[in-house]
């Protein structure tokens, strides 16, 4: 009887201990660098956390007194995919991760789709979100050409885009990704690195995440954000289609409801600002965080 009771108590203690530990996130992996104030960095669609390597070296180096948590989302750049809505799961799991790691309200830097996720964190989980740095991302990507577009129209456009992507054979899909990435970074080595991440990404995860991004409209929801926010944008890749002033106006219009937002456009960088103008980007971020 005593042995049985002892076994039951031991089993109960093990179960209770396990219940007190948050489950490991499945929607992302995290690599931690440095010591000090927490800083979370989220890459974009089909990208690896590696994209932040140079940024982390400067923001979370030995003298920086910061601790960088660099994410790579599930299904991207060789990380195993998961079932369901990746962005919704990443958002909720990141909020739980911040609580479990006792990070308080960490600053969050997000690039592209990662910037969208950072905005969602600030809207839905303000208690787990500090300052925001949004790198070349908009609250309503699908509304850039038609600001008055309605939610049903956005959803229809996203569905049509997903159907077209799924209909492509492997060679056509790869070629379209290469064409897109070629306009997003200047140095050939950076272009090939980004393409490599895309080749190691799960195609269906990419298609679903892109659909979510295109169908979403956070232009009114950003009014709920209490976090100080810095938006860093680009324009040079679109110079043949629109002048800088028009691109800047798009950023201003999309973030119009976000109180106190700071917006700056890089002079020469394409979408991957961390590769094309790293000094400009890091200087702006450091000034903002400090």
C-alpha positions in Angstrom: 0.0 0.0 0.0 2.8 2.4 0.9 4.7 1.6 -2.3 1.5 2.2 -4.3 0.8 5.5 -2.5 4.4 6.5 -3.1 4.2 5.7 -6.8 1.0 7.7 -7.1 2.5 10.7 -5.4 5.6 10.5 -7.6 3.5 10.2 -10.8 1.3 13.1 -9.7 4.4 15.3 -9.1 5.8 14.5 -12.5 2.5 15.3 -14.2 2.1 18.6 -12.3 5.7 19.6 -13.1 5.0 18.9 -16.8 1.8 21.0 -16.6 3.8 23.9 -15.3 6.0 24.0 -18.4 4.8 25.6 -21.6 4.8 23.3 -24.6 7.6 23.9 -27.1 6.4 26.0 -30.0 5.7 24.1 -33.2 5.0 27.2 -35.4 8.6 28.5 -35.3 12.1 27.7 -34.1 14.1 30.3 -32.1 17.8 30.9 -31.9 19.0 33.0 -29.0 22.1 35.3 -29.0 23.5 37.8 -26.5 22.5 38.9 -23.0 20.3 41.8 -21.9 17.0 43.4 -23.1 15.0 40.9 -25.2 14.5 41.6 -28.9 12.6 39.3 -31.2 13.3 39.2 -34.9 10.9 37.6 -37.4 11.9 37.0 -41.1 9.5 37.2 -44.1 7.8 34.7 -46.4 9.9 31.6 -47.1 12.9 33.1 -45.4 15.3 31.8 -42.8 16.1 33.6 -39.5 19.6 33.7 -41.1 18.5 36.8 -42.9 19.0 38.7 -39.6 22.6 37.4 -39.1 24.3 40.7 -39.7 21.7 42.6 -37.8 22.0 40.4 -34.8 25.8 40.8 -34.8 25.3 44.5 -34.3 22.2 44.7 -32.2 23.0 41.8 -29.9 26.8 41.8 -29.9 28.9 41.6 -26.7 28.6 45.3 -26.0 25.0 45.8 -27.0 23.3 44.6 -23.8 20.5 43.0 -25.8 19.3 39.4 -26.3 18.1 38.5 -29.7 15.5 35.8 -30.3 15.6 35.0 -34.0 12.7 33.0 -35.4 12.2 30.9 -38.4 8.6 30.0 -39.1 7.4 26.4 -39.7 7.5 25.3 -43.3 10.1 27.9 -44.3 13.8 27.4 -45.2 13.8 23.7 -44.2 11.9 23.9 -40.9 9.2 21.2 -40.8 5.7 22.4 -41.8 2.7 22.2 -39.6 -1.1 21.8 -40.3 -3.5 24.6 -40.1 -3.1 28.4 -40.1 0.6 29.1 -39.7 0.3 32.8 -38.9 -2.5 32.4 -36.4 -0.5 29.6 -34.6 2.7 31.6 -34.8 1.1 34.6 -33.2 -0.5 32.7 -30.3 2.6 30.5 -29.7 4.9 33.5 -29.7 2.7 35.2 -27.1 2.9 32.0 -25.0 6.7 31.8 -25.6 7.2 35.4 -24.4 5.3 34.6 -21.2 7.1 31.2 -20.6 10.5 32.8 -21.1 9.5 35.8 -18.9 10.5 38.3 -21.6 8.0 40.9 -20.5 7.3 43.2 -23.4 10.2 42.6 -25.9 10.8 44.8 -28.9 9.8 43.0 -32.1 11.4 43.5 -35.5 9.6 41.9 -38.4 10.4 41.9 -42.1 7.7 41.6 -44.7 5.3 38.8 -43.6 7.2 39.0 -40.3 6.2 42.6 -40.0 2.6 41.7 -40.5 3.0 39.1 -37.7 4.6 41.8 -35.5 1.6 44.1 -36.1 -0.8 41.2 -35.1 1.1 40.7 -31.9 0.8 44.4 -31.0 -3.0 44.4 -31.8 -3.9 41.1 -30.2 -1.2 40.7 -27.4 -0.3 44.2 -26.2 0.9 42.8 -22.9 3.5 40.7 -24.6 4.7 43.4 -27.1 7.1 46.3 -26.7 8.4 48.6 -29.4 7.8 47.6 -33.0 10.1 47.9 -36.0 8.3 47.0 -39.3 10.7 46.4 -42.2 9.0 46.9 -45.6 5.6 45.6 -44.7 2.1 47.0 -45.0 -1.1 46.4 -43.0 -3.0 45.6 -46.2 -0.7 44.4 -48.9 -3.6 43.6 -51.2 -4.9 47.2 -51.1 -1.8 48.9 -52.4 -3.2 49.5 -55.9 -6.9 49.8 -54.8 -7.2 51.5 -51.4 -11.0 51.2 -51.4 -11.0 47.4 -52.0 -13.5 45.5 -49.8 -12.8 42.4 -47.6 -14.7 40.1 -50.0 -12.7 41.4 -52.9 -9.4 40.9 -51.0 -10.4 37.3 -50.3 -11.4 36.7 -53.9 -8.0 38.1 -55.1 -6.1 36.0 -52.6 -8.0 32.8 -53.6 -7.4 33.5 -57.3 -3.7 34.0 -56.6 -3.4 30.8 -54.6 -5.2 28.8 -57.3 -2.7 30.1 -59.9 0.2 29.2 -57.7 -1.1 25.7 -57.1 -1.6 25.2 -60.8 2.0 25.9 -61.7 4.3 22.9 -62.3 7.6 22.7 -60.4 9.7 24.4 -63.0 7.2 27.3 -63.5 6.8 27.8 -59.8 10.6 27.9 -59.3 11.0 30.4 -62.2 8.3 32.7 -60.9 10.0 32.7 -57.4 13.3 33.5 -59.0 11.8 36.4 -61.0 10.2 37.8 -57.8 13.4 37.5 -55.7 15.6 39.1 -58.3 13.8 42.4 -57.7 14.1 42.1 -53.9 17.9 42.3 -53.3 20.7 43.9 -55.2 23.7 41.6 -54.8 23.6 38.3 -56.8 24.9 36.3 -53.7 22.0 37.6 -51.6 19.5 36.8 -54.4 20.8 33.2 -54.6 20.7 32.8 -50.8 17.1 34.0 -50.6 16.1 31.7 -53.5 17.7 28.8 -51.7 15.5 29.4 -48.7 12.5 29.4 -50.9 13.5 26.1 -52.5 13.8 24.5 -49.1 10.3 25.9 -48.0 7.2 23.9 -48.1 5.2 25.0 -51.1 1.7 24.7 -49.7 2.8 26.6 -46.5 4.1 29.4 -48.7 0.9 29.5 -50.7 -1.4 29.5 -47.7 0.7 32.2 -45.8 0.7 34.4 -48.9 -3.0 34.0 -49.2 -3.5 35.0 -45.6 -1.3 38.0 -46.1 -3.1 39.2 -49.3 -6.6 38.7 -47.8 -5.9 40.6 -44.6 -6.5 44.3 -43.9 -5.2 45.7 -40.7 -5.5 49.4 -41.7 -8.2 50.1 -39.0 -6.9 47.6 -36.5 -3.5 49.3 -36.2 -5.4 52.1 -34.3 -5.4 49.7 -31.3 -1.6 49.5 -31.2 -0.1 51.1 -28.1 3.5 50.2 -28.9 5.8 52.9 -30.3 6.3 51.9 -34.0 9.0 52.5 -36.6 8.3 51.6 -40.2 11.2 51.3 -42.6 10.2 51.0 -46.2 11.6 50.9 -49.7 10.8 52.4 -53.1 13.7 52.0 -55.5 12.5 48.6 -56.9 9.3 50.4 -58.1 11.0 53.5 -59.6 9.9 52.5 -63.1 6.3 52.4 -62.1 5.9 55.2 -59.4 8.0 58.0 -58.0 9.3 57.9 -54.4 6.6 60.4 -53.3 3.8 58.0 -54.4 5.3 55.1 -52.6 5.8 57.2 -49.4 2.2 58.3 -49.7 1.1 54.6 -49.8 3.0 53.9 -46.5 1.5 57.0 -44.9 -2.0 56.2 -46.0 -1.8 52.5 -44.9 -0.5 53.5 -41.4 -2.6 56.6 -41.0 -4.6 55.1 -38.1 -1.5 54.1 -36.1 -0.8 56.7 -33.4 2.6 58.3 -33.5 4.1 56.0 -36.2 7.4 56.9 -37.6 8.0 56.1 -41.3 11.3 56.3 -43.2 12.1 55.1 -46.7 15.6 53.8 -47.7 17.2 55.6 -50.5 18.6 52.7 -52.5 17.6 49.4 -50.8 15.3 46.9 -52.3 12.9 44.7 -50.2 15.7 43.1 -48.2 16.9 46.3 -46.5 19.1 44.3 -44.1 21.3 43.3 -47.1 21.1 46.4 -49.3 21.4 49.2 -46.7 22.4 47.5 -43.4 24.1 50.6 -41.9 21.1 52.8 -42.6 18.7 50.2 -41.2 20.6 49.4 -38.0 21.3 53.1 -37.3 17.5 53.8 -37.4 16.7 50.8 -35.3 19.3 51.5 -32.6 18.2 55.1 -32.4 14.6 54.0 -32.0 15.2 51.3 -29.5 17.4 53.5 -27.3 
